[in-house]
Amino acid sequence: MNENLKYGMFFLGGVALGAIGAVAVSRGKLDLKPFATELVSRGLDARDAFLAKAETVRENMEDLVAEAQAASEERRAKAEEA
């Protein structure tokens, strides 16, 4: 099967599936609101978890930089004493 035919069949399958979904939604047999609410809720939870992890990483990097600056100042002080 050549590539164009394969992609054409996938396209037609997608169009058919979309049409079936549109008919189901328009007739009211498929209620998407609970699914959409759950999906958005999970997305918000994932965002909050990601932001919490990013905050932890930022704090750790700030601590690392502060420790590195302190070590650098100690080396400079020892070099000046010598």
C-alpha positions, 0 to 999 in steps of 0.5 A, spaced: 500 500 500 503 506 498 503 512 503 498 516 500 493 511 500 495 509 507 494 517 509 488 517 505 484 512 509 487 514 516 484 521 514 477 518 512 477 514 518 478 520 522 472 524 518 468 518 519 469 518 527 468 525 527 462 525 524 459 519 528 461 523 535 458 529 532 451 526 531 452 522 538 453 529 541 448 533 537 442 527 539 444 528 547 446 521 548 453 523 549 454 528 555 461 530 555 461 535 561 463 530 566 469 528 562 471 535 560 470 537 568 475 531 570 480 532 564 480 540 566 481 538 574 486 533 572 490 538 568 490 543 574 492 538 579 498 536 574 500 544 574 500 545 581 504 539 582 509 541 577 509 548 580 511 545 587 516 541 584 519 547 580 519 551 586 523 546 590 528 545 584 529 553 585 530 553 592 535 548 592 539 551 586 538 558 590 541 554 596 547 551 592 549 558 589 549 561 596 554 555 598 558 556 592 559 563 594 561 562 601 566 557 599 569 562 594 569 567 599 573 562 604 578 561 598 579 568 597 580 570 604 585 564 605 589 566 599 589 573 601 592 571 608 597 567 605 
